[in-house]
Amino acid sequence: VYACMCDYHGVPYLEEVAWDVDTIYLSHNTKEFNLQDFDHLEQKELVPVVSALEYTSWFTKLVCRSFKLSSDVCDAVLRVLKKSTSIEELVLDGVSLGRDYFQKMALALTSNPKSALNVMDLSNNSMEDRG
């Protein structure tokens, strides 16, 4: 799936990313996909990594803590929320999300009636409490 997403987004396929997923995540039965494991990549290289989660049912948790995400990566997360039926937990702690993003997130979630998401941690982002 990652290779297809690289082609789709016009980003070079990185063998090290595929190796990490196949060797570290799958062989250790790890269901938590942590973006910090890929913090050495450029933001544009993260887009197909995240986008692959739209089409895989292996991972049940997507985590990113204290790592600023580009708007392209944030958009990829929204697409995952729109399509995923396996992500049960989302942690975006201190990733510089703004109020507009939370509105987009709500729309993404309401457009996915088969979403499995039941836990969200959006700590340390710019969420306002205005009505």
C-alpha positions, 0 to 999 in steps of 0.5 A: 500500500505504501508503494502505491501511495508513493506513486499517487503522491509523486514521492519517492518510495523509501525502502527503509520505510517499508522495511521498518513497517514490515520488520518492526511493526508487523513482526512484533505484532505492533498495532500502534503506528507512531509517526515519531518513528519516521521523524527523520523523514521530510514532511512530504515523505510522511504523506504517503506513509500516513495515507497508507493507513487509509487502506490497511486494517492492521493498525488500530492506533495512530500516534504523534506527540510533540512533532509539528505536522505540515498541512499536507500530513494533517490532511492525510490524517483527515483522509485516514479518519474519513476512510479507516475502519480500524483506527480505534485510537488517535493521539495528536498531542502537541502537533500544532493543530488549530481550531480550523483543523478540529472542524475539519476533523469533526466533518471527517469523522461524521462522514465515516459511519464505519469508524472504529475511533473511540479514543482521541487525545488532542492535548496541547493544541490550539483548541479554543473553547468558544461556542 
